[in-house]
Amino acid sequence: MTEHFDTLETRSADEREAAQAAALARQLAHARATAPHYATLPDGPLARLPVTRKSELLAQQVASPPFGGVVATPFGQLARVFASPGPIYEPEAAVPDYWRYARALHATGLRAGDLLHNCFAYHFTPAGSMLEGGARALGCPVFPAGTGNTELQAQAAAQLRPRCYSGTPDFLKTILERGEAMGLDLSSLTLGHVTGGAYLPSLRAWYAERGLTVLQSYGTADLGLVAYESEAREGLIIDEGVVVEIVRPGTGDPVADGEVGEVVVTTLNPHHPLIRFATGDLSAILPGTSPCGRTNRRIRGWMGRADQAAKVRGMFVRPEQVAAALRAVPSAAKARLVISLDGERDVMLLRAEAPTGAAQALAEALQSATKLRGVVECVPPGTLPNDGKVIDDTRPVPG
């Protein structure tokens, strides 16, 4: 497959640099004029401007609800408002493909008329809307499957015959295995677009052995699409609607290409003009351009977190949420959330210095705080290391 989404993908480096410089200048002026948080944004090159971190955005939204002064479109003119864990509120403007996911789905192979079986959540968080908006922009109908209900997912796929799945990397395997056990024909599913979790080599191999083309993308609820994989499967190509920097963690200083650092993104979205938004994710710029003919720069993909937050089953889990679970159970003194893999599935173990009888209450408090289920292990006082670590992500970094 060599077809590209548009001519932006194959521009020369000089052409893209000039166009992005002009667009960035317009965006900075627009942000200063329309988004109160950026009213005093200083002049100067992008790399000299202040970085905005998710924790700071959360504090800004508390102080100046609902969006902390970073949204340029009046509240009443928005199409939807979402709430990600934190909570952090994200706007969706009433424009086609607001999150810019059509480009990523096109690179996966989705074409007009194909049915997308969308297994991202449609409530609170924008993931379901992100993929649906991209599919609709390509002229594709969407089955809004959402999360869970594996048996019903398999039955629907057998009857509706979708060509492409979208969801977390491991859930497609779960659906296919359940369908096989039920004796269902799910052969129509030949494509998959995955994000929201680690896409491990073993899972890639499992899909490839069955003749499926399953590619990934990297995006956030704040920014929309950041980068996407093509059929070349050599890194993730940066989206045309963002400017990506890799900076030294804890600073705003760009690092040399190839050096691992934190992903900082400036979006050219006029409705939500985030300037130098620090994602907390680690990655690095790959040298050269993709063999698929797309000429934008590439990142290596997700390489871990610059902070202690972790993505579990498509949802971020933060130290503040672990603290909230502890506050709900007064007998618990200290805890560490250990995240690991059981096969291809993310699992959480909360090790807490607490009486054994507190395990059930802690499990309920953890689920309430994170919206995810976890196992609780109560340990004696003084068992956990005194190193300040609240979340210990032991999952391997994808190669």
N, C-alpha and C positions, 0 to 999 in steps of 0.2 A: 504494500500500500504506500504510494508516494504522494497522494493528493494532500494538499495543505488547506487549512481553513480559510486563509486569506493571504494577500501579498505582504502583510506586515511580518509574517513569519519568516520570509526569505529576504528581507532587506539586508543591505550591506551594513557592516558595523558603523561606518561613518554616517550613513543615512539614519539609522536608528538613534545614534547618539545625538545628532542634531535635532531630530524630531522630539526625543525625550527631553532634551534641554529646554526647548521651547515650551513643551507641555508642562514641565516641572515649574518653570517660571510663572506660567499662568496659574497653576495650581496653588503655588505659594501665595500669590497675590489674592486669589479667590479665598483661600483659607483665612488670611488676615482680615478680609473684608466681611466674611459671612459666618465664621466660626469663632465665638468669643474667646475660646482658649488660645487661639493663635493670633489674637489681635496685636500682641506685642512681639510676635515672632521676629527675631532679628534678621537683617540681611546677611548675605554671605553664602559661600558654597554649602551644599547639602551636608557634607561631612562635618561642618562646624555647627550645625543646628542642634538643639537639644534633642535627646532621645526621650520618647514617651514609653513608659513601661506599663504592662497590664495592671500591676498593683497601683500605679499612679492614676490610671484611667478609672479604676474602681473607686479610689478616693475622690476623684473629681466628680464622678457620677453621684456619690453620696452627698457631696457638698453642693452640687448644682445639677439636680435631677432634671430630665432622666438621662441625658447623654454626656454631661460634664463639659458642654461647650465645644464639642468637636464635630457636631453634625451641622451641616450648612442648610439643609432643607427643613422648612417648618414642620413641626410635629404633625399637624393636621393634613399635610400633603403626602405622608408616607403610606406605603401599602401595608406593611407589617412591622411589628416590633418584636424582637426575640429576646430571650433571657438565657444566657449561658451561666454555668456555675460561677458563683461569686457573691451575688449575681452581677453580671455585666450585661447591660442592655445594648442590643445592636439594631440599627434601623435597616429596613429594606425599602428603597424607593420604588415608585410605580413605573419602572422602566423594564423593557425586555432584558433578560439575562443579566440582571443586576450584579450577580456574583461572578459573571464571566466564565461560567463552566462549560459553555458550548465548545470552546476551543479544546479543552481537555477531553471532552467526550468524543469530539471529532477525531482527535489523535488516536483514541482507543479503537475507532472504527464504526461508531454509531452514525447512521445516516437516516435521512428523512424517511418516515414511515415505519422505522424499527420501533418496537415496544421496549421501553426501559422498565425493568422491575426494580423499583427504587426502595431499598431497605434501610434508608436513613430515617431518623426520627423527624416527625412532622410537628412535634409539640415542643414548646420552650426554645429549643436550639434551632438554628437555621439550616442544618445540614440537608434535610429533606427538600427544602425550598431551593437550596443551592443547585442540587443536581437536577431537580425538576425544571428550574428555569433554563438551565443549559440545554436540556433535552427538548423543551418546547421551542427554543430558539432554532434548533436544528430541524424542526418539523416532525418531532417524534411524540407519539402518545406515551403517557406515563401511568404505570400501575403504582399507586402510592401505598406500598406494602408496609412501610414502617419497620419497626424492630420486633423481634421475638416471633412467637407463634410458628415455629419451624414447620410443623406438619401442614398447617394451612398455607404457608408460603409455598411449599412443594406442590400442593394440590393446585394452587392458583397458577403456578408456573407451568404445570402440565397441561392445564386447560387453556390458558391465555397465550402460550407459546412466545414469551418474550425472547428477543435476541440478546439483550444485554442486561446484566445485573449491575447495580451500584449499591455499595455498602461497605462495611468494614472488611478487611482482607479475609478473615476466617469464616465469616457467616455464610458466604457462598458455598464453601466446602460443606458446612453443616447442612445446608439445604439440599445439596446434591446427594450427600450420603443418606439423608432421610428419604429423599425421593427414591433412591435405589432400593432402600429397605422396604418401601411401600410398593415397589414394582411399577413406578411411574416413569414415563418417558420425558426426560428433561433435556433432550438433545437439542432443542431450539436455542438453549443458552450457550452461545459460542463466544461471547464477549463479556468482560467484566471490567468495571472501573472502581477501584478501591482507594480508600483513604481513611483517616481516623484511627490508624493503628499501624504497628510494625508489619511490613510485608516481608516475611522471612524467606530465605532461599528455599527451604524445604517446602513451603507452601507454593512458591512459584513453580517448583518442579512438579508438584502434585497436579496443578492445573495444566501445565504443559504436557504431561503424560496423557492427559485426557483430551488434548487438542483444543484447549481453551486459550484465548488471548486475553489475559488479565493484566491491565496496566494500572499504575497508581498516579496519584497527584498529591500535592501538598497545598493546603489552604487553611485559613482560620475563619472563625465566625466574625472577626473584626474586619478582615481584609478581603475576604473572598479568595479566589484562586491566586496562588503565588507561583507555583511551578507544576509542571506536568510531565509525564513520561510519554515517549513516542515508541513506535515499533522498533526503533534502534536499541531501546532498553539500555542506554548509556547515560545515566544521570537524569535529572529533571530539568526541563527547559523552562526558563523563567517566562511568565506570562507577559504579554505586551502591555498590560494595563498597570504594571507596578514597576518601581525601581527598587532593586534589591542590593543591599550592602551586607558584607560579612564583617563584623566588628569584634574586637577583643571583648570577651564577656565582662560585664560590669562597667564598660566604658562605651563611648560612641566612636572609638578610633578604628577606622577600617584596617583590616589585615591584608597581607599579600594574597594574591590568588593561590589557591591550593592549601592555605593555612586554615585550620578549623577555627571557627569563631561563631558568634551569635548572629542569627539572621535578623536583620533590621530592614523593614519594608516601608516605603513611601508609596501610597496608592494615588493614582490619578483619578480616582472616583470623585466627582464634584460634590456628591451628596454627603459623603463621609470622608473628608480629606485628612486621613491620618498621615502625619508627617513623622518619619523616622520612628516607626512603631516597632519596639523590640519584642520579638515573638517569644524569647526564652528558649528557642530551639537552636541546636548546633548544626552547622553544615560547613561546606567549603565549596569554592568555585572550581569547577573542572576546566582544564585547559582546552582550547580549541572549540570547535562547533560539532553539533550532532551529525552523524552520517545520514540522518533522514532528510537533510537539506534545510532544516530550520536553523536559523543563524543566531538566535539570541543566546546569551550566556546560559550556562547550566550550573546547577548545584548538585552535590553528591546525593542529596536526599537527607532525610532525618537521621542525625547522628547522636541523638541524646538531648538532654536538657541542660541549659546554662544555669538553671535554678533547680529547686527541689520539686517543682510541679512535674507531674507525669500524666500521660494520656493513657487511659485504661478503657478499652472497649469503646473508643471514640469520644470519651469524656475526659476532660482535665480533672485531676485530683490535686489539691493544693494543701500545703501545711495548715492553712487556716481552717480547712474542713476537718482535718484530723483533730485540731484543737477544739473545734466545736463539738465533735463527738465526745472528747474527754470531758468537756464542761458539763455535758448532759449526764455524766455518771460520776458523781463526786468521789466515789471510792477509788477511782482510777487516777494514779499519780503521773504517769508518763507512758508514752506509747511511741512505737515506730511502725509505720505501714510498709510492709515488704511486698513488692509487686514482682511477680514471676510468671512463667508460662507453664501451663499444663497442656502439653502437646502444642497446639496452635492458639490456645485460648488464654487470655489474660486472667490472672487470679490475684486476689488481694488477701494478705494475712496481716491482721493487726495484732502485733505483740504488745501487750499492755502490762505494766506493773500494777496489778489489781487483784483483788480476791477472786478465786475461781468462780464464785457465784455471780460475778458481774459480767460474765461473758455474753449472756443473752442480751442484756441491756446495752452493752457496748456494740454488739452486732447490729442492733436496731438503730442505735445512734449513728453508727458509721453509714448505714444505708440511707438514713434520713439526711445526713450531711452531704453525701457524695452522689446519691441516687444510684448507687451500685452496691451489689452484695459482696460481702467479704467474710472470711473466717477469722475468729478471734482466739488468740492464745494468751491466757493469763499467766504471767511469770512473777516470781518473787521480787520484792524491792531490791534495787541495785543490780538487776540482771542486764538491763539495756546499757549500751555504751554511752559514756558521757561525751559525745562528740557533736551535739547539736543537730544531728540528722533526724528528720521527722519522716521523710519518705525515702525508702531505699529501693530503687528500681534495679532489679537484678537481671532483667531481660537482656539478651544479647543484642548488640547494635547490628542492624541488617548490613550485609556486605554489598 
